[in-house]
């Protein structure tokens, strides 16, 4: 399926990207769902696929994680099945990612698909990343609030929600409609009828993730062997006092590691090209040899990228799945 997104990217990036949410009606004309609810439920039965069920009854929320053996216990209202990284496992669904490649691949994360019965949703919440939500079959009512400080709470240990908010978007979405929500804008959606939704999420690493990832790289590569030295150390009356110049020198030692462009670029290429979810990999036995692949290509065979495989470039170097 070749999905065509009716969007003026230049106008969108200037007016909305990380600025304010927007609903785009009929963003995908004559939208066709790439999979059925039964197919989604089948994916959630696989151990390697990240999935969860969220339900609520009289204000009591429940969350369970896949793989799921059966759905017989579920009723007709107030639950949602959410499956992460469906683009890794279902090729027709992966086609939905293509229209968003006007944005850099390193920022795109995965395609999450949810199936909800009437009343199903995950409650009011915040995301710390950009997301495009496409309406598939059925209808869903969405509310989005402004980016203001809101108290958060956990009605279930695996569910973080926010307090009630005033909506700046309050609309129903029908098949082919698309909602864009920047980071930090509260939102909630519930299905009005059996509904499929497709969420294209974006990767936004935190400072903590970056520091932790770079520290792991430094240790693995055995970098940073230089030790602190102070040939001009001054004597002091208070031996407990650490001088500002000493703190600055220590900070400079740490910063010097990140100011080596070749090392930093290699780390970031490896770090950002790693997928956060499992890939649908089935290594051949015995493995192909380079000559065999060359011969097959000469015979007219094609190479296809594994769903969700991250292939990125930093400078003149290419990185594939963390290597």
C-alpha positions, -999 to +999 in steps of 0.1 A: +000+000+000+013+034-010+001+059+016-001+095+005-001+122+032-019+154+023+004+178+042+024+209+033+055+200+052+072+234+051+040+251+064+035+224+091+071+226+104+070+264+105+036+267+123+031+235+143+062+213+148+070+214+186+048+245+189+011+235+190-011+205+183-033+203+152-059+180+137-056+175+100-089+162+085-086+137+057-048+138+059-049+103+042-077+102+017-095+069+013-075+054+041-072+016+042-062-001+074-030-021+068-041-048+093-072-061+111-079-061+148-075-099+147-040-096+132-030-070+158-042-094+185-022-121+170+010-100+171+003-094+208+005-131+214+042-132+205+067-130+233+091-108+213+065-082+206+059-054+232+022-051+240-002-042+268-039-042+276-053-012+294-088-013+309-109+007+333-141+001+353-157+027+376-125+046+378-103+016+385-076+011+360-059-021+351-028-028+329-014-061+318+015-069+296+018-094+267+023-119+254-014-127+257-028-163+254-065-153+251-088-123+250-119-142+261-121-124+294-126-090+278-159-074+275-173-050+249-164-017+265-135+002+282-104-016+271-075-010+246-049-033+232-016-014+224+012-030+204+046-012+200+069-013+169+044-030+146+064-017+117+091-042+128+068-072+124+041-064+098+053-051+064+020-036+052+019-015+084+055-004+080+044+014+048+026+040+070+061+052+082+072+062+047+052+096+044+070+108+076+105+103+062+104+140+052+118+142+088+152+127+097+152+089+102+172+093+135+143+111+150+116+086+141+111+058+166+083+033+158+047+027+148+024+018+178-010+005+168-040+003+192-073-013+190-100+000+213-136-009+220-161+018+229-148+037+259-113+023+255-083+045+261-054+051+284-067+082+302-054+118+302-016+118+300+016+135+287+041+123+262+077+137+261+080+132+224+063+142+192+035+119+179+013+117+148-019+098+155-038+085+124-073+073+127-081+040+111-114+022+113-140+036+136-142+069+154-124+083+184-129+114+205-098+134+213-092+162+237-058+180+238-049+207+263-024+235+264+012+230+276+009+241+312+021+225+345-002+197+355-001+173+385+006+137+375-005+106+393-005+068+389-039+051+390-020+019+384+018+013+388+022+010+350+000+040+341+009+077+345-019+101+341-025+139+346-052+158+363-082+171+343-074+199+318-091+224+297-092+214+260-079+235+232-088+206+207-120+187+213-130+167+182-139+134+168-116+117+144-127+096+115-107+073+092-079+092+075-078+120+100-045+128+117-037+145+150-002+159+157+007+164+194+041+180+204+058+170+236+043+181+269+007+188+257-018+168+277-042+146+257-068+119+261-087+099+236-115+073+239-131+052+212-167+059+203-169+025+185-144-003+177-114+017+164-078+013+152-053+041+157-018+043+144+008+064+163+040+074+147+063+083+176+095+102+176+127+095+195+139+123+218+168+111+240+171+127+274+203+142+287+204+113+311+203+087+283+230+106+264+253+108+293+247+072+303+252+060+267+284+079+262+298+067+296+292+031+285+310+038+252+340+054+271+343+023+293+339-001+264+366+017+243+389+022+273+390+059+267+396+086+293+429+072+307+442+106+315+444+112+352+439+144+371+471+163+379+479+196+397+516+205+394+507+240+407+486+230+436+483+258+462+485+251+499+454+261+519+443+268+554+411+247+551+420+213+537+383+204+532+379+232+507+378+222+470+388+253+450+367+265+420+397+261+397+400+225+407+363+218+400+368+236+366+398+214+358+378+182+366+349+194+344+373+202+316+387+166+318+352+152+313+343+177+285+375+169+267+362+133+261+331+147+243+351+172+223+368+146+202+347+147+171+357+113+157+350+094+189+318+114+197+304+108+162+312+071+163+295+068+197+264+087+186+261+067+153+262+034+173+239+047+200+212+063+179+211+035+153+201+009+179+164+000+179+146+002+212+125-028+202+132-063+189+137-068+152+122-096+131+155-113+125+159-149+113+195-154+105+200-180+077+218-212+085+244-213+072+249-176+068+252-160+034+286-153+021+293-120+004+299-137-029+265-155-027+248-121-021+266-106-051+256-135-073+219-133-062+218-095-069+233-101-104+205-127-110+178-100-103+171-107-067+164-077-044+175-067-010+148-056+015+154-037+047+142-055+078+112-037+093+124-011+119+161-015+110+178+018+116+203+028+089+219+062+096+249+083+086+271+105+107+297+123+086+311+098+061+303+067+082+272+046+081+257+028+111+233-001+111+215-013+142+243-001+165+273-011+144 
